[in-house]
Amino acid sequence: MDTHDAMRPRRRFILQSAGASLALWALPLGARAADAGKGLKIGVIGSGRVGSTLGTLWVKAGHEVMFSSLDIEHDRKLAASIGAGARAGTPKEAAAFGEVLFFAVPYAALPGLGRDLAAEIKGKIVLDASNPIPGRDGDMAKEALAKGTGVASPQYLPGARIVRAYNEVGYNRMRDDAHRAGERLGIPLAGDDAQALKMAVRLVQDAGHEPVVVGGLARAREFDYGTPVFGRPMTAAELRKALGLNP
């Protein structure tokens, strides 16, 4: 870790959603709160390129990760290649295992997963990286983009404390730019739950990136699929400027 990161002062993020405001202090790199030192159990639902990349980075950061998908043999091989701290299971097992869940699946799969995992996801923090892509996911993707994905996803994952995260940049940049020197890769976040946002901030930092809290879930549409910032890897400062956020 470089000295600049370790000395970075606390930043205050003001979140506005449904006429209410939330204040969230994001922890600086290298200055975690006492409870942030404990490794988490993370259930990854969808262990494709994005899920496997983030899950691997979190294992390296000291968390336990259970990978799941429709192909458990793939997940077992993935976990074995990562080593201690990684394991494989079914989506139901991963959802039950995780204190925090990470969803990275085709958007059309969310309604079914929300029904199948209803008991396991209720009340849990869910980082949702799934993107509605009309050419792949059909009309429901068009409807989600029209509403804004941050508004649509909670309808498919009822009871979950959702944060939109890691949907805006490709997995290869997540992997290659993790813990890079100098200004780190900016990752936009949006959520209505202050504690869920705080956890998302921590996990973005643990993965070696810099969180940029944009606001409540309604503002997640500002970095949805098809927006000017989508697919454009930027530093946190560049991302804030592009989204019109205060530095």
Summary of the structure (lengths in Angstrom):
residues: 247
radius of gyration: 16.7
end to end distance: 22.2
largest distance: 48.8
contacts: 852
relative contact order: 0.14
helix: 43%
strand: 22%
